[in-house]
Amino acid sequence: MEDQIINIEANYTTTLHWNIEDVAESEGFKVEDVKRVEVGKWATLHIYLKNGKSIDVEAPLHNDTDYKWADSSAYFDKDWELVVEE
């Protein structure tokens, strides 16, 4: 079986963190002026203020991912057909 394995994928979980107080200070708004927040595509925090203004903050990517053990892995042949999934 292992002689069929050509492509290997390993998946890891990572956590991104934003401190809204720090963002408010650096972007010049008050935390109490926040209407809504959401994390969007490409790890961007979208902050919507009560006055209609929106602020986008990219994630601080420090690469703190723990690579000790993969959350899952998959092994594929040369045609990307799954051989083994763990």
KEVOPA-938388 format. One record per atom (N, C-alpha, C, CB): residue number from 1; residue in three letters; atom name; x, y, z negated. Coordinates in steps of 0.05 Angstrom, whole numbers. Atoms other than C-alpha are relative to their C-alpha. Glycine has a CB too. Example, Ala and Ser with C-alpha at 12.3 -4.5 7.8 and 13.67 -1.06 7.14 Angstrom:
KEVOPA-938388
<resi:1, resn:ALA, name:N, X:18, Y:-24, Z:0>
<resi:1, resn:ALA, name:CA, X:246, Y:-90, Z:-156>
<resi:1, resn:ALA, name:C, X:18, Y:24, Z:0>
<resi:1, resn:ALA, name:CB, X:-20, Y:1, Z:-25>
<resi:2, resn:SER, name:N, X:-16, Y:-24, Z:1>
<resi:2, resn:SER, name:CA, X:273, Y:-21, Z:-143>
<resi:2, resn:SER, name:C, X:-15, Y:22, Z:-14>
<resi:2, resn:SER, name:CB, X:9, Y:9, Z:29>
end
This chain:
KEVOPA-938388
<resi:1, resn:MET, name:N, X:16, Y:-24, Z:0>
<resi:1, resn:MET, name:CA, X:0, Y:0, Z:0>
<resi:1, resn:MET, name:C, X:17, Y:25, Z:0>
<resi:1, resn:MET, name:CB, X:-19, Y:0, Z:-24>
<resi:2, resn:GLU, name:N, X:-16, Y:-24, Z:2>
<resi:2, resn:GLU, name:CA, X:54, Y:51, Z:-18>
<resi:2, resn:GLU, name:C, X:14, Y:7, Z:26>
<resi:2, resn:GLU, name:CB, X:20, Y:-3, Z:-23>
<resi:3, resn:ASP, name:N, X:-13, Y:-7, Z:-25>
<resi:3, resn:ASP, name:CA, X:86, Y:45, Z:50>
<resi:3, resn:ASP, name:C, X:-19, Y:15, Z:19>
<resi:3, resn:ASP, name:CB, X:9, Y:-26, Z:14>
<resi:4, resn:GLN, name:N, X:20, Y:-15, Z:-15>
<resi:4, resn:GLN, name:CA, X:21, Y:76, Z:77>
<resi:4, resn:GLN, name:C, X:-1, Y:29, Z:-9>
<resi:4, resn:GLN, name:CB, X:-27, Y:-13, Z:-1>
<resi:5, resn:ILE, name:N, X:3, Y:-26, Z:12>
<resi:5, resn:ILE, name:CA, X:27, Y:137, Z:32>
<resi:5, resn:ILE, name:C, X:20, Y:20, Z:13>
<resi:5, resn:ILE, name:CB, X:3, Y:-1, Z:-30>
<resi:6, resn:ILE, name:N, X:-17, Y:-21, Z:-12>
<resi:6, resn:ILE, name:CA, X:53, Y:199, Z:69>
<resi:6, resn:ILE, name:C, X:-4, Y:27, Z:-13>
<resi:6, resn:ILE, name:CB, X:-6, Y:1, Z:30>
<resi:7, resn:ASN, name:N, X:7, Y:-27, Z:11>
<resi:7, resn:ASN, name:CA, X:17, Y:259, Z:39>
<resi:7, resn:ASN, name:C, X:-10, Y:-4, Z:-29>
<resi:7, resn:ASN, name:CB, X:-21, Y:14, Z:17>
<resi:8, resn:ILE, name:N, X:8, Y:2, Z:28>
<resi:8, resn:ILE, name:CA, X:9, Y:270, Z:-36>
<resi:8, resn:ILE, name:C, X:-9, Y:27, Z:-9>
<resi:8, resn:ILE, name:CB, X:24, Y:-10, Z:-17>
<resi:9, resn:GLU, name:N, X:10, Y:-24, Z:12>
<resi:9, resn:GLU, name:CA, X:-33, Y:322, Z:-72>
<resi:9, resn:GLU, name:C, X:-2, Y:-4, Z:-29>
<resi:9, resn:GLU, name:CB, X:-27, Y:8, Z:12>
<resi:10, resn:ALA, name:N, X:3, Y:0, Z:29>
<resi:10, resn:ALA, name:CA, X:-29, Y:338, Z:-146>
<resi:10, resn:ALA, name:C, X:-15, Y:26, Z:-7>
<resi:10, resn:ALA, name:CB, X:28, Y:-1, Z:-14>
<resi:11, resn:ASN, name:N, X:16, Y:-23, Z:8>
<resi:11, resn:ASN, name:CA, X:-81, Y:384, Z:-178>
<resi:11, resn:ASN, name:C, X:5, Y:6, Z:-30>
<resi:11, resn:ASN, name:CB, X:-30, Y:-6, Z:4>
<resi:12, resn:TYR, name:N, X:-5, Y:-10, Z:27>
<resi:12, resn:TYR, name:CA, X:-68, Y:426, Z:-240>
<resi:12, resn:TYR, name:C, X:-20, Y:22, Z:-6>
<resi:12, resn:TYR, name:CB, X:29, Y:11, Z:-2>
<resi:13, resn:THR, name:N, X:18, Y:-21, Z:9>
<resi:13, resn:THR, name:CA, X:-113, Y:471, Z:-281>
<resi:13, resn:THR, name:C, X:17, Y:22, Z:-11>
<resi:13, resn:THR, name:CB, X:-20, Y:-11, Z:-22>
<resi:14, resn:THR, name:N, X:-14, Y:-24, Z:11>
<resi:14, resn:THR, name:CA, X:-90, Y:541, Z:-296>
<resi:14, resn:THR, name:C, X:-21, Y:19, Z:-11>
<resi:14, resn:THR, name:CB, X:18, Y:13, Z:22>
<resi:15, resn:THR, name:N, X:18, Y:-19, Z:12>
<resi:15, resn:THR, name:CA, X:-121, Y:596, Z:-337>
<resi:15, resn:THR, name:C, X:11, Y:28, Z:5>
<resi:15, resn:THR, name:CB, X:-3, Y:-5, Z:-31>
<resi:16, resn:LEU, name:N, X:-7, Y:-28, Z:-4>
<resi:16, resn:LEU, name:CA, X:-120, Y:670, Z:-319>
<resi:16, resn:LEU, name:C, X:-13, Y:16, Z:-22>
<resi:16, resn:LEU, name:CB, X:-8, Y:10, Z:28>
<resi:17, resn:HIS, name:N, X:11, Y:-16, Z:22>
<resi:17, resn:HIS, name:CA, X:-131, Y:724, Z:-371>
<resi:17, resn:HIS, name:C, X:2, Y:29, Z:6>
<resi:17, resn:HIS, name:CB, X:16, Y:-6, Z:-26>
<resi:18, resn:TRP, name:N, X:1, Y:-29, Z:-1>
<resi:18, resn:TRP, name:CA, X:-151, Y:796, Z:-369>
<resi:18, resn:TRP, name:C, X:-9, Y:11, Z:-27>
<resi:18, resn:TRP, name:CB, X:-18, Y:11, Z:24>
<resi:19, resn:ASN, name:N, X:9, Y:-14, Z:25>
<resi:19, resn:ASN, name:CA, X:-157, Y:842, Z:-430>
<resi:19, resn:ASN, name:C, X:-15, Y:25, Z:10>
<resi:19, resn:ASN, name:CB, X:24, Y:6, Z:-19>
<resi:20, resn:ILE, name:N, X:16, Y:-22, Z:-10>
<resi:20, resn:ILE, name:CA, X:-214, Y:889, Z:-414>
<resi:20, resn:ILE, name:C, X:8, Y:27, Z:-12>
<resi:20, resn:ILE, name:CB, X:-30, Y:-5, Z:-4>
<resi:21, resn:GLU, name:N, X:-9, Y:-25, Z:13>
<resi:21, resn:GLU, name:CA, X:-188, Y:941, Z:-464>
<resi:21, resn:GLU, name:C, X:25, Y:10, Z:14>
<resi:21, resn:GLU, name:CB, X:6, Y:-5, Z:-30>
<resi:22, resn:ASP, name:N, X:-24, Y:-8, Z:-15>
<resi:22, resn:ASP, name:CA, X:-120, Y:942, Z:-429>
<resi:22, resn:ASP, name:C, X:-7, Y:11, Z:27>
<resi:22, resn:ASP, name:CB, X:20, Y:-23, Z:1>
<resi:23, resn:VAL, name:N, X:8, Y:-9, Z:-27>
<resi:23, resn:VAL, name:CA, X:-153, Y:948, Z:-361>
<resi:23, resn:VAL, name:C, X:-14, Y:27, Z:-2>
<resi:23, resn:VAL, name:CB, X:-19, Y:-21, Z:13>
<resi:24, resn:ALA, name:N, X:14, Y:-26, Z:3>
<resi:24, resn:ALA, name:CA, X:-198, Y:1004, Z:-386>
<resi:24, resn:ALA, name:C, X:20, Y:23, Z:-4>
<resi:24, resn:ALA, name:CB, X:-20, Y:-2, Z:-23>
<resi:25, resn:GLU, name:N, X:-21, Y:-20, Z:5>
<resi:25, resn:GLU, name:CA, X:-138, Y:1042, Z:-412>
<resi:25, resn:GLU, name:C, X:15, Y:7, Z:25>
<resi:25, resn:GLU, name:CB, X:19, Y:-9, Z:-22>
<resi:26, resn:SER, name:N, X:-17, Y:-5, Z:-24>
<resi:26, resn:SER, name:CA, X:-97, Y:1034, Z:-349>
<resi:26, resn:SER, name:C, X:-17, Y:12, Z:23>
<resi:26, resn:SER, name:CB, X:13, Y:-26, Z:9>
<resi:27, resn:GLU, name:N, X:17, Y:-10, Z:-22>
<resi:27, resn:GLU, name:CA, X:-157, Y:1049, Z:-302>
<resi:27, resn:GLU, name:C, X:-16, Y:25, Z:-7>
<resi:27, resn:GLU, name:CB, X:-19, Y:-22, Z:8>
<resi:28, resn:GLY, name:N, X:13, Y:-25, Z:8>
<resi:28, resn:GLY, name:CA, X:-184, Y:1107, Z:-343>
<resi:28, resn:GLY, name:C, X:-30, Y:-1, Z:-4>
<resi:28, resn:GLY, name:CB, X:6, Y:20, Z:20>
<resi:29, resn:PHE, name:N, X:28, Y:1, Z:7>
<resi:29, resn:PHE, name:CA, X:-253, Y:1083, Z:-365>
<resi:29, resn:PHE, name:C, X:-3, Y:-11, Z:-29>
<resi:29, resn:PHE, name:CB, X:-16, Y:-17, Z:20>
<resi:30, resn:LYS, name:N, X:5, Y:10, Z:27>
<resi:30, resn:LYS, name:CA, X:-285, Y:1065, Z:-432>
<resi:30, resn:LYS, name:C, X:-14, Y:-27, Z:2>
<resi:30, resn:LYS, name:CB, X:-18, Y:20, Z:-16>
<resi:31, resn:VAL, name:N, X:11, Y:27, Z:0>
<resi:31, resn:VAL, name:CA, X:-303, Y:993, Z:-448>
<resi:31, resn:VAL, name:C, X:-31, Y:1, Z:-2>
<resi:31, resn:VAL, name:CB, X:11, Y:-17, Z:-23>
<resi:32, resn:GLU, name:N, X:30, Y:-2, Z:2>
<resi:32, resn:GLU, name:CA, X:-374, Y:1015, Z:-467>
<resi:32, resn:GLU, name:C, X:-13, Y:9, Z:25>
<resi:32, resn:GLU, name:CB, X:-7, Y:19, Z:-23>
<resi:33, resn:ASP, name:N, X:11, Y:-9, Z:-26>
<resi:33, resn:ASP, name:CA, X:-383, Y:1042, Z:-396>
<resi:33, resn:ASP, name:C, X:-2, Y:-24, Z:20>
<resi:33, resn:ASP, name:CB, X:18, Y:21, Z:12>
<resi:34, resn:VAL, name:N, X:1, Y:24, Z:-18>
<resi:34, resn:VAL, name:CA, X:-378, Y:971, Z:-367>
<resi:34, resn:VAL, name:C, X:-29, Y:-11, Z:0>
<resi:34, resn:VAL, name:CB, X:20, Y:-22, Z:-10>
<resi:35, resn:LYS, name:N, X:27, Y:11, Z:-4>
<resi:35, resn:LYS, name:CA, X:-444, Y:946, Z:-339>
<resi:35, resn:LYS, name:C, X:2, Y:-30, Z:3>
<resi:35, resn:LYS, name:CB, X:-13, Y:12, Z:24>
<resi:36, resn:ARG, name:N, X:-2, Y:29, Z:-7>
<resi:36, resn:ARG, name:CA, X:-420, Y:878, Z:-313>
<resi:36, resn:ARG, name:C, X:29, Y:-6, Z:9>
<resi:36, resn:ARG, name:CB, X:-20, Y:-8, Z:22>
<resi:37, resn:VAL, name:N, X:-26, Y:9, Z:-11>
<resi:37, resn:VAL, name:CA, X:-356, Y:839, Z:-299>
<resi:37, resn:VAL, name:C, X:-4, Y:-28, Z:12>
<resi:37, resn:VAL, name:CB, X:21, Y:-1, Z:-23>
<resi:38, resn:GLU, name:N, X:0, Y:27, Z:-12>
<resi:38, resn:GLU, name:CA, X:-344, Y:778, Z:-255>
<resi:38, resn:GLU, name:C, X:27, Y:-5, Z:13>
<resi:38, resn:GLU, name:CB, X:-23, Y:-2, Z:21>
<resi:39, resn:VAL, name:N, X:-24, Y:9, Z:-13>
<resi:39, resn:VAL, name:CA, X:-286, Y:739, Z:-229>
<resi:39, resn:VAL, name:C, X:-7, Y:-9, Z:28>
<resi:39, resn:VAL, name:CB, X:15, Y:-22, Z:-16>
<resi:40, resn:GLY, name:N, X:6, Y:6, Z:-27>
<resi:40, resn:GLY, name:CA, X:-287, Y:736, Z:-154>
<resi:40, resn:GLY, name:C, X:21, Y:-16, Z:14>
<resi:40, resn:GLY, name:CB, X:-6, Y:25, Z:15>
<resi:41, resn:LYS, name:N, X:-18, Y:14, Z:-17>
<resi:41, resn:LYS, name:CA, X:-249, Y:707, Z:-97>
<resi:41, resn:LYS, name:C, X:29, Y:9, Z:-4>
<resi:41, resn:LYS, name:CB, X:-8, Y:3, Z:30>
<resi:42, resn:TRP, name:N, X:-29, Y:-6, Z:2>
<resi:42, resn:TRP, name:CA, X:-173, Y:704, Z:-100>
<resi:42, resn:TRP, name:C, X:8, Y:11, Z:-27>
<resi:42, resn:TRP, name:CB, X:8, Y:20, Z:22>
<resi:43, resn:ALA, name:N, X:-7, Y:-7, Z:27>
<resi:43, resn:ALA, name:CA, X:-172, Y:713, Z:-175>
<resi:43, resn:ALA, name:C, X:0, Y:30, Z:-5>
<resi:43, resn:ALA, name:CB, X:27, Y:-11, Z:-7>
<resi:44, resn:THR, name:N, X:3, Y:-28, Z:3>
<resi:44, resn:THR, name:CA, X:-196, Y:784, Z:-173>
<resi:44, resn:THR, name:C, X:-23, Y:5, Z:-20>
<resi:44, resn:THR, name:CB, X:-6, Y:15, Z:27>
<resi:45, resn:LEU, name:N, X:21, Y:-8, Z:20>
<resi:45, resn:LEU, name:CA, X:-235, Y:813, Z:-233>
<resi:45, resn:LEU, name:C, X:-14, Y:25, Z:11>
<resi:45, resn:LEU, name:CB, X:13, Y:5, Z:-28>
<resi:46, resn:HIS, name:N, X:16, Y:-22, Z:-9>
<resi:46, resn:HIS, name:CA, X:-291, Y:858, Z:-210>
<resi:46, resn:HIS, name:C, X:-14, Y:12, Z:-24>
<resi:46, resn:HIS, name:CB, X:-21, Y:-9, Z:22>
<resi:47, resn:ILE, name:N, X:12, Y:-14, Z:22>
<resi:47, resn:ILE, name:CA, X:-313, Y:910, Z:-261>
<resi:47, resn:ILE, name:C, X:-19, Y:20, Z:11>
<resi:47, resn:ILE, name:CB, X:22, Y:14, Z:-18>
<resi:48, resn:TYR, name:N, X:21, Y:-18, Z:-9>
<resi:48, resn:TYR, name:CA, X:-378, Y:947, Z:-249>
<resi:48, resn:TYR, name:C, X:-7, Y:18, Z:-23>
<resi:48, resn:TYR, name:CB, X:-25, Y:-15, Z:11>
<resi:49, resn:LEU, name:N, X:6, Y:-20, Z:20>
<resi:49, resn:LEU, name:CA, X:-388, Y:1011, Z:-288>
<resi:49, resn:LEU, name:C, X:-29, Y:10, Z:2>
<resi:49, resn:LEU, name:CB, X:19, Y:23, Z:1>
<resi:50, resn:LYS, name:N, X:27, Y:-11, Z:1>
<resi:50, resn:LYS, name:CA, X:-454, Y:1042, Z:-309>
<resi:50, resn:LYS, name:C, X:-5, Y:23, Z:19>
<resi:50, resn:LYS, name:CB, X:-7, Y:8, Z:-28>
<resi:51, resn:ASN, name:N, X:3, Y:-23, Z:-18>
<resi:51, resn:ASN, name:CA, X:-440, Y:1103, Z:-265>
<resi:51, resn:ASN, name:C, X:1, Y:-8, Z:30>
<resi:51, resn:ASN, name:CB, X:23, Y:19, Z:-5>
<resi:52, resn:GLY, name:N, X:0, Y:10, Z:-28>
<resi:52, resn:GLY, name:CA, X:-439, Y:1058, Z:-202>
<resi:52, resn:GLY, name:C, X:27, Y:-5, Z:11>
<resi:52, resn:GLY, name:CB, X:-14, Y:20, Z:17>
<resi:53, resn:LYS, name:N, X:-28, Y:5, Z:-9>
<resi:53, resn:LYS, name:CA, X:-363, Y:1057, Z:-195>
<resi:53, resn:LYS, name:C, X:7, Y:-29, Z:-5>
<resi:53, resn:LYS, name:CB, X:20, Y:19, Z:-14>
<resi:54, resn:SER, name:N, X:-11, Y:28, Z:5>
<resi:54, resn:SER, name:CA, X:-329, Y:989, Z:-187>
<resi:54, resn:SER, name:C, X:30, Y:1, Z:2>
<resi:54, resn:SER, name:CB, X:-12, Y:-20, Z:21>
<resi:55, resn:ILE, name:N, X:-29, Y:3, Z:1>
<resi:55, resn:ILE, name:CA, X:-258, Y:970, Z:-202>
<resi:55, resn:ILE, name:C, X:7, Y:-29, Z:4>
<resi:55, resn:ILE, name:CB, X:11, Y:11, Z:-27>
<resi:56, resn:ASP, name:N, X:-10, Y:27, Z:-4>
<resi:56, resn:ASP, name:CA, X:-221, Y:909, Z:-176>
<resi:56, resn:ASP, name:C, X:28, Y:-2, Z:-11>
<resi:56, resn:ASP, name:CB, X:-1, Y:-7, Z:31>
<resi:57, resn:VAL, name:N, X:-26, Y:4, Z:12>
<resi:57, resn:VAL, name:CA, X:-163, Y:882, Z:-215>
<resi:57, resn:VAL, name:C, X:10, Y:-28, Z:7>
<resi:57, resn:VAL, name:CB, X:-2, Y:3, Z:-31>
<resi:58, resn:GLU, name:N, X:-11, Y:26, Z:-6>
<resi:58, resn:GLU, name:CA, X:-119, Y:826, Z:-189>
<resi:58, resn:GLU, name:C, X:11, Y:-13, Z:-25>
<resi:58, resn:GLU, name:CB, X:23, Y:3, Z:21>
<resi:59, resn:ALA, name:N, X:-10, Y:15, Z:23>
<resi:59, resn:ALA, name:CA, X:-99, Y:772, Z:-237>
<resi:59, resn:ALA, name:C, X:30, Y:3, Z:-4>
<resi:59, resn:ALA, name:CB, X:-7, Y:-30, Z:3>
<resi:60, resn:PRO, name:N, X:-29, Y:-1, Z:6>
<resi:60, resn:PRO, name:CA, X:-33, Y:777, Z:-272>
<resi:60, resn:PRO, name:C, X:11, Y:-29, Z:3>
<resi:60, resn:PRO, name:CB, X:6, Y:11, Z:-29>
<resi:61, resn:LEU, name:N, X:-9, Y:27, Z:-6>
<resi:61, resn:LEU, name:CA, X:-2, Y:715, Z:-240>
<resi:61, resn:LEU, name:C, X:28, Y:-4, Z:-10>
<resi:61, resn:LEU, name:CB, X:-2, Y:-6, Z:30>
<resi:62, resn:HIS, name:N, X:-26, Y:5, Z:12>
<resi:62, resn:HIS, name:CA, X:54, Y:695, Z:-286>
<resi:62, resn:HIS, name:C, X:8, Y:-29, Z:2>
<resi:62, resn:HIS, name:CB, X:0, Y:8, Z:-30>
<resi:63, resn:ASN, name:N, X:-5, Y:29, Z:-5>
<resi:63, resn:ASN, name:CA, X:51, Y:622, Z:-266>
<resi:63, resn:ASN, name:C, X:5, Y:-15, Z:-26>
<resi:63, resn:ASN, name:CB, X:23, Y:-3, Z:18>
<resi:64, resn:ASP, name:N, X:-2, Y:14, Z:25>
<resi:64, resn:ASP, name:CA, X:38, Y:596, Z:-336>
<resi:64, resn:ASP, name:C, X:-13, Y:-28, Z:1>
<resi:64, resn:ASP, name:CB, X:-15, Y:16, Z:-22>
<resi:65, resn:THR, name:N, X:12, Y:27, Z:-3>
<resi:65, resn:THR, name:CA, X:10, Y:531, Z:-308>
<resi:65, resn:THR, name:C, X:17, Y:-21, Z:-13>
<resi:65, resn:THR, name:CB, X:-5, Y:-6, Z:30>
<resi:66, resn:ASP, name:N, X:-14, Y:22, Z:13>
<resi:66, resn:ASP, name:CA, X:29, Y:470, Z:-348>
<resi:66, resn:ASP, name:C, X:1, Y:-23, Z:21>
<resi:66, resn:ASP, name:CB, X:-14, Y:-10, Z:-26>
<resi:67, resn:TYR, name:N, X:-4, Y:21, Z:-20>
<resi:67, resn:TYR, name:CA, X:58, Y:422, Z:-297>
<resi:67, resn:TYR, name:C, X:9, Y:-27, Z:-11>
<resi:67, resn:TYR, name:CB, X:20, Y:10, Z:21>
<resi:68, resn:LYS, name:N, X:-9, Y:25, Z:12>
<resi:68, resn:LYS, name:CA, X:73, Y:366, Z:-346>
<resi:68, resn:LYS, name:C, X:-15, Y:-24, Z:12>
<resi:68, resn:LYS, name:CB, X:-3, Y:1, Z:-30>
<resi:69, resn:TRP, name:N, X:17, Y:22, Z:-11>
<resi:69, resn:TRP, name:CA, X:15, Y:322, Z:-322>
<resi:69, resn:TRP, name:C, X:-20, Y:12, Z:19>
<resi:69, resn:TRP, name:CB, X:-13, Y:-16, Z:-22>
<resi:70, resn:ALA, name:N, X:21, Y:-9, Z:-19>
<resi:70, resn:ALA, name:CA, X:-30, Y:331, Z:-262>
<resi:70, resn:ALA, name:C, X:-27, Y:-7, Z:-11>
<resi:70, resn:ALA, name:CB, X:5, Y:-12, Z:28>
<resi:71, resn:ASP, name:N, X:27, Y:6, Z:8>
<resi:71, resn:ASP, name:CA, X:-104, Y:335, Z:-275>
<resi:71, resn:ASP, name:C, X:-11, Y:-22, Z:17>
<resi:71, resn:ASP, name:CB, X:-18, Y:25, Z:3>
<resi:72, resn:SER, name:N, X:7, Y:21, Z:-19>
<resi:72, resn:SER, name:CA, X:-114, Y:291, Z:-214>
<resi:72, resn:SER, name:C, X:21, Y:-1, Z:22>
<resi:72, resn:SER, name:CB, X:-29, Y:4, Z:11>
<resi:73, resn:SER, name:N, X:-18, Y:2, Z:-23>
<resi:73, resn:SER, name:CA, X:-75, Y:265, Z:-156>
<resi:73, resn:SER, name:C, X:-13, Y:-18, Z:21>
<resi:73, resn:SER, name:CB, X:28, Y:-12, Z:-8>
<resi:74, resn:ALA, name:N, X:11, Y:16, Z:-22>
<resi:74, resn:ALA, name:CA, X:-91, Y:236, Z:-88>
<resi:74, resn:ALA, name:C, X:23, Y:-6, Z:20>
<resi:74, resn:ALA, name:CB, X:-23, Y:16, Z:14>
<resi:75, resn:TYR, name:N, X:-21, Y:10, Z:-18>
<resi:75, resn:TYR, name:CA, X:-48, Y:197, Z:-39>
<resi:75, resn:TYR, name:C, X:-13, Y:-7, Z:27>
<resi:75, resn:TYR, name:CB, X:15, Y:-24, Z:-12>
<resi:76, resn:PHE, name:N, X:12, Y:3, Z:-26>
<resi:76, resn:PHE, name:CA, X:-62, Y:198, Z:35>
<resi:76, resn:PHE, name:C, X:20, Y:-12, Z:20>
<resi:76, resn:PHE, name:CB, X:-10, Y:27, Z:10>
<resi:77, resn:ASP, name:N, X:-18, Y:10, Z:-21>
<resi:77, resn:ASP, name:CA, X:-35, Y:164, Z:97>
<resi:77, resn:ASP, name:C, X:6, Y:22, Z:19>
<resi:77, resn:ASP, name:CB, X:-13, Y:-24, Z:15>
<resi:78, resn:LYS, name:N, X:-9, Y:-20, Z:-19>
<resi:78, resn:LYS, name:CA, X:-7, Y:200, Z:157>
<resi:78, resn:LYS, name:C, X:-23, Y:15, Z:14>
<resi:78, resn:LYS, name:CB, X:18, Y:-12, Z:22>
<resi:79, resn:ASP, name:N, X:24, Y:-13, Z:-12>
<resi:79, resn:ASP, name:CA, X:-78, Y:215, Z:183>
<resi:79, resn:ASP, name:C, X:-18, Y:13, Z:-21>
<resi:79, resn:ASP, name:CB, X:-16, Y:-22, Z:15>
<resi:80, resn:TRP, name:N, X:14, Y:-12, Z:23>
<resi:80, resn:TRP, name:CA, X:-99, Y:243, Z:115>
<resi:80, resn:TRP, name:C, X:-24, Y:-16, Z:-8>
<resi:80, resn:TRP, name:CB, X:-8, Y:28, Z:7>
<resi:81, resn:GLU, name:N, X:20, Y:18, Z:10>
<resi:81, resn:GLU, name:CA, X:-142, Y:183, Z:101>
<resi:81, resn:GLU, name:C, X:8, Y:-8, Z:-29>
<resi:81, resn:GLU, name:CB, X:-3, Y:-26, Z:18>
<resi:82, resn:LEU, name:N, X:-6, Y:6, Z:28>
<resi:82, resn:LEU, name:CA, X:-147, Y:171, Z:26>
<resi:82, resn:LEU, name:C, X:9, Y:-29, Z:-4>
<resi:82, resn:LEU, name:CB, X:-24, Y:7, Z:-18>
<resi:83, resn:VAL, name:N, X:-10, Y:27, Z:7>
<resi:83, resn:VAL, name:CA, X:-106, Y:112, Z:2>
<resi:83, resn:VAL, name:C, X:-6, Y:-6, Z:-29>
<resi:83, resn:VAL, name:CB, X:30, Y:-3, Z:6>
<resi:84, resn:VAL, name:N, X:4, Y:4, Z:29>
<resi:84, resn:VAL, name:CA, X:-108, Y:121, Z:-74>
<resi:84, resn:VAL, name:C, X:-7, Y:28, Z:-11>
<resi:84, resn:VAL, name:CB, X:25, Y:-12, Z:-14>
<resi:85, resn:GLU, name:N, X:6, Y:-24, Z:15>
<resi:85, resn:GLU, name:CA, X:-140, Y:173, Z:-119>
<resi:85, resn:GLU, name:C, X:0, Y:-5, Z:-29>
<resi:85, resn:GLU, name:CB, X:-28, Y:12, Z:9>
<resi:86, resn:GLU, name:N, X:-2, Y:4, Z:29>
<resi:86, resn:GLU, name:CA, X:-125, Y:181, Z:-192>
<resi:86, resn:GLU, name:C, X:-11, Y:24, Z:-15>
<resi:86, resn:GLU, name:CB, X:29, Y:-6, Z:-9>
end
